[in-house]
Amino acid sequence: MVYQEGQMESIRNILAGKKGLIVGIANENSIAYGCASVLRQLGAECAVTYLNAKAEKYVRPLAEALQSPLVMPMDVEQPEQMRTVFEQIAKHWGTLDFIIHSIAYCPAEDLHGRVTDCSLAGFQQAMHVSCYSFIEMTRLAEPLMQNGGSLITMSYYGADKVVENYNIMGPVKAALESVSRYLANELGPKRIRVHVVSPGPLKTRAASGIAHFDQLIEDAIARAPQNRLVDIEEVGATCAFLISNAASGLTGQTIYVDGGYHIKA
């Protein structure tokens, strides 16, 4: 496509003035970092969180590259940390336009076992970190989105169909997708839009915890109509569209960014 003079600059600034929170950066291969990088290039300001002191040394240099004005610790299993993050956002910006929620966790013994054998503690922790935290962030973000906003979380095809070795995370992600639709319905009158983005398998640190992940990657490449994996920047570009005013008429969607993987039987 050939852009006329001025069009490219307009695209580059499509998110100019928008301010948002990025949750889930662990390293430069994280989906959350791919999103943050694209959003920053398109004009958005991004506050960034890291899980703990151990993670900070990896995340802070990336946040500096993003010119993030706020870099804060947040373990979603520590409610006071989450409240502090939103208090800092309110103090620094006074408003919030978007959240990228890209975190998930399940204890290894529960993730690698049958759903039938999942422990109550493991299920509760997986649901808390991967699903309920999105509800909590939404509740804290709502007062800061007086002019509307966008809330985006990450899912996977295993929420809809059985994927070998995805195990208990399939039901957890299914819950997350359902929660997102209900949030979209409740917050729609306030022009707060809620979406799920569902990438295909990506070589991230979190995904490496799935048993036989290399085989999952090979199968995805063979099955997807595009015969390839998508990358984190493509996921970021989709999020940029959803955050932009161009997507003002969309909410409650689960959008697959997987090279068409999900359409194959």
Buried (B, 14 or more C-beta within 10 A) or exposed (E): EEEEEEEEEEEEEBBEEBBBBBBBBBEBBBBBBBBBBBBBBBBBBBBBBBBEEEBBEBBBEBBEEBEBBBBBBBBBEEEEBBEBBBEBBBEEBEBBBBBBBBBBBBBEEBBBBEBEEBEEEBBEBBBBBBBBBBBBBBEBBBEBBEEBBBBBBBBBBBBBEEBEBBBBBBBBBBBBBEBBBEBBEEBBEEBBBBBBBBBBBBEBEBBEBBBEBEEBBEBBBEBBEEEEBBBBBBBBBBBBBBBBEEBEEBBBBBBBBBBBBBEEE
